[in-house]
């Protein structure tokens, strides 16, 4: 979309509803099971992540690609907020070393995913075909990992 940079807007898309979801779960979260909030959250996030390359690539105009990507990230933020609130809530009831492990895992996931993105950019540099391949590989790896997290819980 003209005049907008994804780096300026997509962070808001993902984190805007994340914060709202955590507030809602603080009040109403007891009505949903822990298993539902974590496993369903991971599975929905996995589907959203896997769909992202296809939804944005199939549209013709940059405005529609921007809007759909923003929408997917907005919904993803809500799902991530649900999972994050529950994981931190459960870890908070345990001895402090478990909260440290959650924080360590959170940090490592960021480092690992950014390292994968850098590696993909080095292996498949530039060009429209490679941009889609990079996005596809990255999103499918993230989706696969989210499924493993859902099953592992």
C-alpha positions, 0 to 999 in steps of 0.5 A: 500500500502506497505510503506504508512500510510493512515494518511500520504497520505489521508490528501493530497488526500483530501486537494490537489485538494481542494486548486486547486479547490478554486483557479479555483473558484476564477477565474471562479466561477462566471460562476456557480450559488451559488445554483449549487456550494453548493447543487450539491457539497453537493450531490456529496460529499454525494455520494462519502462518501456513496460509500467509504466503498463499493469501498474499501471493494470490492477490493482484494489487499491492493494496489487497495484499497489504490488507489481507496480510494485515488481517491475517496478522491481526487475527494471529495477534489475538491467537498469540495473545491467548497462548502467551497469556496462558503459558505465562499464567501457567508458568507463574504458578510454578517455581521461578525456574519455570518462568525463566525457562519460558522466557528463555524459550521465548528469546531462543525462538526469536533468535532461531527464527531470525537466524532461519530468515537470514539463512534463507535470504543468503541461500535464496537472494532477491528476485520475485521467485525467491521472495515467495520461496523464502516466505513459503519455507519460513512460514511452513517451518514456523507452522510445523513448529507450532503444530509440534508445540500443540502436540507436545503440550 
